[in-house]
Amino acid sequence: MHMSSKFNDYWGFQKPPFSLMPDPEMLYPSRQHRECLIRMRYAIQTNKGGILIVSDNPGDGKTSILNYLCQELREESSRELFTAVIDHPSMTPNQMIREIALQLGVEDPSRDRHRNLNQLRSKLYEHHRENHLCLIIVDEAHMLNKFPQTLQELRMLLNFSMSSEFLLTIILSGQKPLEGMIRSIPEFWQRLPVRFFLGNLDRVDTEGLIRFRLKQAGYSGPDIFMPDGFDAVFQYSQGIPRIICSLADIALLIAFTSHTRHVDLVTVHDACMDLEGSSEGFHYFKMTQLETLAQGKPEAGMRK
């Protein structure tokens, strides 16, 4: 039997609970993620034109929430959705326009910028007449700091309108530097009236994410993670969802190989060392924090 099958059978999982792939079904609906979705849906449904999503850190869930939004729009909206997703935006202006045109249905876009813009405009008019939703998502948009002309080209797309309505919605999503980039272009900042700033999860939502993903994976047994295990995951990860998932995944693997059915402070301690690739210390999680958590637990630092 394959190792992953043994692991899933041991815990009773139908699928891995802590995969780092941006699976919409695994997006934990934290308070801030729910608020972000509400604002994005509002912007799209009321035709605001532009949306800005900025995160404090990599791994705060930007891509997952964008995937969830698209899935939700396709399932719930009466209007057909056409999306252009740019997840590596380090492009020249013409490369960007050509890619957007292609994804929104322009057949055989040319290498000429003006022709591409005209073809894209015509296609957007066509979608508007058919009452379609058109959405451009630029993920990792902070990478455009070396391509200011491309950023300006995206701004110009918001000039495409008809009967006082935008022909499309643009979502710019990226890390902290993105905010400063957009603020430095006041005419673009003003075109992105709906904004949301994603931060790290708190202790309550850190536990909530772990419980949610275990349930989504099909687990229905007694608690696997002990209270001090949740505490340690939060302290190490600082509430960054990607790190929470990585740490929880390794902790489950350690428990599996140790033939135990729970994850406590000691298990998370070992998982932290695995993530750091060292048995001597931690970069994110200081030993003093572990020692504080371990007070009253003489077994901390050793496994029974």
Secondary structure, DSSP 4 states (H G I P E B T S, - for coil): --HHHHHHHHHT-SS-TT--S--GGG----HHHHHHHHHHHHHHHTT--EEEEEESSTTSSHHHHHHHHHHHHHHH-SS-EEEEEESS----HHHHHHHHHHHTT-SS--S-HHHHHHHHHHHHHHHHHTT-EEEEEETTGGGGGG-HHHHHHHHHHTT-EETTEES-EEEEEEETHHHHHHHTSHHHHTT--EEEEE----HHHHHHHHHHHHHHTT--SS--B-HHHHHHHHHHHTT-HHHHHHHHHHHHHHHHHTT-S-B-HHHHHHHHHHHHT-SS--SSS-HHHHHHHTTT-TTTTS--
